[in-house]
């Protein structure tokens, strides 16, 4: 379903109920899609193998750009 921003604001509670039933709703602003309301990601990707595949697909382009893994670990401990 595609819906304008003003209608989405007016009917937000009803939209959340539809999303809870699994529907995805695209919200537009001046005719341009700006947001998607959908079920939480946890529900979409229950299969751990699918999640692992998605992470592996992202890895090749990931770079630390001068930050070491040790620095990231230490930052996570703060």
LUMDRENBA-876609 format. One record per residue: residue number from 0; residue in one letter; chain; x, y, z of N, C-alpha, C, O, CB in turn. Coordinates in steps of 0.05 Angstrom, whole numbers, plus 5000, padded with zeros to 4 digits. Glycine has a CB too. Layout:
REM residues N
NUM / A / A / X / Y / Z / X / Y / Z / X / Y / Z / X / Y / Z / X / Y / Z
...
This chain:
REM residues 78
0 / X / A / 5017 / 4977 / 5000 / 5000 / 5000 / 5000 / 5018 / 5025 / 5000 / 5038 / 5025 / 5014 / 4981 / 5000 / 5024
1 / X / A / 5011 / 5045 / 4985 / 5025 / 5070 / 4984 / 5006 / 5092 / 4994 / 4983 / 5093 / 4987 / 5035 / 5077 / 4955
2 / X / A / 5017 / 5109 / 5012 / 5000 / 5128 / 5026 / 5015 / 5154 / 5029 / 5039 / 5154 / 5035 / 4991 / 5117 / 5053
3 / X / A / 5001 / 5177 / 5026 / 5014 / 5203 / 5030 / 5019 / 5208 / 5060 / 5005 / 5196 / 5077 / 4996 / 5225 / 5019
4 / X / A / 5037 / 5225 / 5066 / 5045 / 5231 / 5094 / 5022 / 5241 / 5110 / 5019 / 5232 / 5133 / 5068 / 5251 / 5094
5 / X / A / 5006 / 5259 / 5100 / 4984 / 5270 / 5117 / 4964 / 5248 / 5123 / 4953 / 5247 / 5145 / 4970 / 5293 / 5102
6 / X / A / 4958 / 5231 / 5104 / 4939 / 5209 / 5109 / 4952 / 5189 / 5129 / 4937 / 5178 / 5146 / 4932 / 5194 / 5083
7 / X / A / 4978 / 5184 / 5127 / 4991 / 5166 / 5146 / 4989 / 5177 / 5174 / 4985 / 5162 / 5193 / 5021 / 5162 / 5138
8 / X / A / 4993 / 5203 / 5177 / 4991 / 5215 / 5204 / 4963 / 5212 / 5215 / 4959 / 5206 / 5239 / 4999 / 5245 / 5204
9 / X / A / 4943 / 5216 / 5198 / 4915 / 5215 / 5207 / 4907 / 5187 / 5215 / 4892 / 5183 / 5234 / 4897 / 5225 / 5185
10 / X / A / 4918 / 5167 / 5201 / 4909 / 5139 / 5205 / 4931 / 5122 / 5217 / 4932 / 5097 / 5212 / 4899 / 5127 / 5179
11 / X / A / 4950 / 5134 / 5231 / 4973 / 5119 / 5241 / 4966 / 5094 / 5257 / 4978 / 5073 / 5251 / 4991 / 5137 / 5258
12 / X / A / 4948 / 5096 / 5275 / 4942 / 5072 / 5292 / 4931 / 5049 / 5275 / 4939 / 5026 / 5279 / 4921 / 5080 / 5313
13 / X / A / 4914 / 5055 / 5255 / 4904 / 5034 / 5238 / 4926 / 5022 / 5221 / 4926 / 4998 / 5215 / 4882 / 5046 / 5220
14 / X / A / 4945 / 5039 / 5212 / 4967 / 5030 / 5196 / 4985 / 5011 / 5212 / 4994 / 4990 / 5202 / 4984 / 5053 / 5186
15 / X / A / 4990 / 5017 / 5237 / 5006 / 5000 / 5255 / 4992 / 4973 / 5258 / 5006 / 4952 / 5258 / 5010 / 5013 / 5283
16 / X / A / 4966 / 4972 / 5260 / 4951 / 4947 / 5261 / 4955 / 4930 / 5236 / 4959 / 4906 / 5237 / 4921 / 4952 / 5266
17 / X / A / 4955 / 4943 / 5213 / 4959 / 4929 / 5187 / 4987 / 4918 / 5186 / 4992 / 4896 / 5176 / 4953 / 4948 / 5163
18 / X / A / 5007 / 4934 / 5195 / 5034 / 4925 / 5195 / 5038 / 4901 / 5213 / 5053 / 4882 / 5207 / 5053 / 4948 / 5203
19 / X / A / 5024 / 4902 / 5236 / 5026 / 4880 / 5255 / 5016 / 4854 / 5243 / 5024 / 4832 / 5251 / 5010 / 4886 / 5280
20 / X / A / 4998 / 4856 / 5223 / 4988 / 4832 / 5209 / 5006 / 4824 / 5185 / 4999 / 4806 / 5171 / 4960 / 4837 / 5199
21 / X / A / 5028 / 4839 / 5182 / 5047 / 4831 / 5161 / 5048 / 4849 / 5137 / 5065 / 4844 / 5119 / 5042 / 4804 / 5153
22 / X / A / 5031 / 4869 / 5135 / 5031 / 4886 / 5111 / 5054 / 4906 / 5112 / 5062 / 4915 / 5134 / 5004 / 4901 / 5109
23 / X / A / 5064 / 4914 / 5089 / 5084 / 4935 / 5087 / 5071 / 4959 / 5074 / 5057 / 4957 / 5054 / 5109 / 4925 / 5070
24 / X / A / 5076 / 4983 / 5085 / 5063 / 5007 / 5076 / 5085 / 5028 / 5069 / 5102 / 5034 / 5085 / 5044 / 5018 / 5097
25 / X / A / 5084 / 5038 / 5044 / 5102 / 5059 / 5036 / 5090 / 5086 / 5040 / 5067 / 5090 / 5032 / 5111 / 5055 / 5006
26 / X / A / 5104 / 5104 / 5052 / 5094 / 5131 / 5057 / 5109 / 5150 / 5038 / 5133 / 5150 / 5036 / 5099 / 5140 / 5087
27 / X / A / 5093 / 5168 / 5026 / 5104 / 5187 / 5007 / 5101 / 5215 / 5017 / 5083 / 5222 / 5033 / 5091 / 5184 / 4979
28 / X / A / 5119 / 5232 / 5008 / 5118 / 5261 / 5014 / 5121 / 5275 / 4987 / 5142 / 5274 / 4974 / 5140 / 5270 / 5035
29 / X / A / 5100 / 5289 / 4979 / 5099 / 5302 / 4953 / 5104 / 5283 / 4930 / 5117 / 5289 / 4910 / 5120 / 5325 / 4952
30 / X / A / 5093 / 5259 / 4933 / 5095 / 5239 / 4912 / 5121 / 5222 / 4912 / 5124 / 5205 / 4895 / 5092 / 5252 / 4886
31 / X / A / 5139 / 5227 / 4930 / 5164 / 5213 / 4931 / 5164 / 5195 / 4956 / 5159 / 5204 / 4978 / 5188 / 5233 / 4932
32 / X / A / 5171 / 5169 / 4952 / 5172 / 5151 / 4974 / 5194 / 5159 / 4994 / 5217 / 5163 / 4986 / 5177 / 5122 / 4964
33 / X / A / 5187 / 5162 / 5020 / 5206 / 5171 / 5040 / 5209 / 5151 / 5063 / 5228 / 5153 / 5078 / 5198 / 5198 / 5051
34 / X / A / 5190 / 5133 / 5066 / 5191 / 5114 / 5088 / 5175 / 5089 / 5082 / 5157 / 5090 / 5066 / 5181 / 5127 / 5115
35 / X / A / 5182 / 5068 / 5096 / 5167 / 5043 / 5094 / 5161 / 5033 / 5122 / 5179 / 5031 / 5138 / 5183 / 5021 / 5078
36 / X / A / 5135 / 5029 / 5127 / 5127 / 5016 / 5153 / 5125 / 4986 / 5147 / 5111 / 4978 / 5128 / 5100 / 5028 / 5164
37 / X / A / 5137 / 4970 / 5163 / 5136 / 4942 / 5159 / 5141 / 4927 / 5185 / 5150 / 4939 / 5205 / 5156 / 4933 / 5138
38 / X / A / 5136 / 4901 / 5185 / 5142 / 4885 / 5208 / 5171 / 4887 / 5216 / 5188 / 4891 / 5199 / 5134 / 4855 / 5203
39 / X / A / 5177 / 4885 / 5242 / 5204 / 4887 / 5251 / 5222 / 4866 / 5238 / 5213 / 4844 / 5231 / 5206 / 4884 / 5281
40 / X / A / 5247 / 4873 / 5234 / 5266 / 4856 / 5220 / 5269 / 4829 / 5233 / 5274 / 4809 / 5219 / 5293 / 4869 / 5218
41 / X / A / 5266 / 4827 / 5259 / 5269 / 4802 / 5273 / 5250 / 4781 / 5261 / 5256 / 4758 / 5259 / 5265 / 4805 / 5303
42 / X / A / 5226 / 4789 / 5255 / 5206 / 4771 / 5244 / 5213 / 4763 / 5215 / 5207 / 4741 / 5207 / 5178 / 4784 / 5245
43 / X / A / 5224 / 4781 / 5200 / 5230 / 4776 / 5172 / 5252 / 4756 / 5168 / 5251 / 4740 / 5149 / 5237 / 4802 / 5158
44 / X / A / 5272 / 4756 / 5185 / 5296 / 4740 / 5181 / 5300 / 4720 / 5203 / 5320 / 4722 / 5218 / 5321 / 4758 / 5177
45 / X / A / 5282 / 4702 / 5206 / 5285 / 4683 / 5228 / 5306 / 4662 / 5222 / 5318 / 4651 / 5241 / 5258 / 4669 / 5232
46 / X / A / 5311 / 4656 / 5197 / 5330 / 4635 / 5189 / 5358 / 4645 / 5193 / 5367 / 4663 / 5178 / 5325 / 4626 / 5160
47 / X / A / 5374 / 4633 / 5212 / 5401 / 4642 / 5217 / 5419 / 4640 / 5192 / 5437 / 4656 / 5189 / 5413 / 4626 / 5240
48 / X / A / 5414 / 4620 / 5175 / 5431 / 4617 / 5151 / 5426 / 4641 / 5132 / 5445 / 4650 / 5120 / 5424 / 4591 / 5137
49 / X / A / 5402 / 4650 / 5130 / 5396 / 4673 / 5113 / 5410 / 4698 / 5124 / 5421 / 4714 / 5109 / 5366 / 4678 / 5111
50 / X / A / 5409 / 4702 / 5150 / 5422 / 4725 / 5163 / 5452 / 4724 / 5158 / 5464 / 4744 / 5151 / 5416 / 4725 / 5193
51 / X / A / 5464 / 4700 / 5161 / 5493 / 4697 / 5157 / 5500 / 4703 / 5128 / 5521 / 4716 / 5122 / 5502 / 4669 / 5164
52 / X / A / 5484 / 4694 / 5109 / 5488 / 4700 / 5080 / 5488 / 4730 / 5075 / 5504 / 4741 / 5060 / 5468 / 4686 / 5063
53 / X / A / 5469 / 4744 / 5088 / 5466 / 4773 / 5084 / 5491 / 4788 / 5095 / 5501 / 4807 / 5083 / 5441 / 4784 / 5097
54 / X / A / 5501 / 4778 / 5118 / 5525 / 4791 / 5130 / 5549 / 4786 / 5112 / 5565 / 4804 / 5107 / 5530 / 4779 / 5158
55 / X / A / 5552 / 4761 / 5102 / 5574 / 4755 / 5084 / 5574 / 4772 / 5059 / 5594 / 4780 / 5048 / 5574 / 4726 / 5076
56 / X / A / 5550 / 4778 / 5049 / 5547 / 4794 / 5025 / 5556 / 4823 / 5030 / 5565 / 4836 / 5011 / 5518 / 4794 / 5015
57 / X / A / 5554 / 4833 / 5054 / 5562 / 4860 / 5061 / 5592 / 4862 / 5066 / 5603 / 4884 / 5062 / 5546 / 4870 / 5085
58 / X / A / 5604 / 4841 / 5075 / 5632 / 4842 / 5083 / 5652 / 4851 / 5062 / 5670 / 4867 / 5070 / 5640 / 4815 / 5092
59 / X / A / 5651 / 4843 / 5037 / 5672 / 4850 / 5019 / 5677 / 4880 / 5016 / 5699 / 4889 / 5011 / 5666 / 4839 / 4992
60 / X / A / 5656 / 4897 / 5019 / 5659 / 4926 / 5017 / 5665 / 4939 / 5043 / 5670 / 4964 / 5043 / 5634 / 4937 / 5005
61 / X / A / 5666 / 4925 / 5065 / 5670 / 4937 / 5091 / 5699 / 4941 / 5097 / 5715 / 4922 / 5094 / 5658 / 4919 / 5114
62 / X / A / 5707 / 4966 / 5104 / 5735 / 4972 / 5110 / 5735 / 4988 / 5136 / 5717 / 5003 / 5143 / 5748 / 4989 / 5087
63 / X / A / 5757 / 4984 / 5152 / 5759 / 4997 / 5178 / 5771 / 5025 / 5175 / 5768 / 5041 / 5194 / 5777 / 4981 / 5196
64 / X / A / 5783 / 5032 / 5153 / 5794 / 5059 / 5148 / 5811 / 5069 / 5171 / 5805 / 5090 / 5182 / 5771 / 5078 / 5143
65 / X / A / 5832 / 5055 / 5177 / 5852 / 5065 / 5196 / 5846 / 5057 / 5225 / 5861 / 5064 / 5243 / 5853 / 5094 / 5195
66 / X / A / 5824 / 5043 / 5230 / 5817 / 5035 / 5258 / 5823 / 5005 / 5260 / 5816 / 4989 / 5243 / 5787 / 5041 / 5264
67 / X / A / 5837 / 4998 / 5282 / 5843 / 4970 / 5286 / 5820 / 4955 / 5299 / 5803 / 4968 / 5312 / 5869 / 4966 / 5302
68 / X / A / 5819 / 4930 / 5296 / 5799 / 4914 / 5310 / 5802 / 4917 / 5340 / 5782 / 4918 / 5354 / 5801 / 4884 / 5302
69 / X / A / 5826 / 4918 / 5350 / 5831 / 4922 / 5379 / 5818 / 4948 / 5388 / 5806 / 4949 / 5409 / 5862 / 4922 / 5385
70 / X / A / 5821 / 4970 / 5373 / 5808 / 4995 / 5380 / 5778 / 4993 / 5381 / 5765 / 5004 / 5399 / 5817 / 5018 / 5360
71 / X / A / 5767 / 4978 / 5363 / 5737 / 4974 / 5363 / 5729 / 4959 / 5387 / 5708 / 4965 / 5399 / 5728 / 4960 / 5337
72 / X / A / 5744 / 4938 / 5394 / 5738 / 4922 / 5418 / 5739 / 4939 / 5443 / 5721 / 4938 / 5460 / 5757 / 4898 / 5420
73 / X / A / 5760 / 4955 / 5445 / 5762 / 4972 / 5469 / 5740 / 4993 / 5470 / 5729 / 4999 / 5491 / 5789 / 4987 / 5468
74 / X / A / 5732 / 5004 / 5447 / 5710 / 5023 / 5446 / 5684 / 5010 / 5455 / 5668 / 5023 / 5469 / 5707 / 5035 / 5417
75 / X / A / 5680 / 4985 / 5447 / 5656 / 4971 / 5455 / 5655 / 4965 / 5485 / 5633 / 4960 / 5495 / 5654 / 4945 / 5441
76 / X / A / 5678 / 4965 / 5499 / 5678 / 4959 / 5528 / 5672 / 4984 / 5544 / 5668 / 4982 / 5568 / 5705 / 4948 / 5535
77 / X / A / 5672 / 5007 / 5532 / 5667 / 5032 / 5548 / 5639 / 5035 / 5556 / 5631 / 5055 / 5569 / 5675 / 5056 / 5532
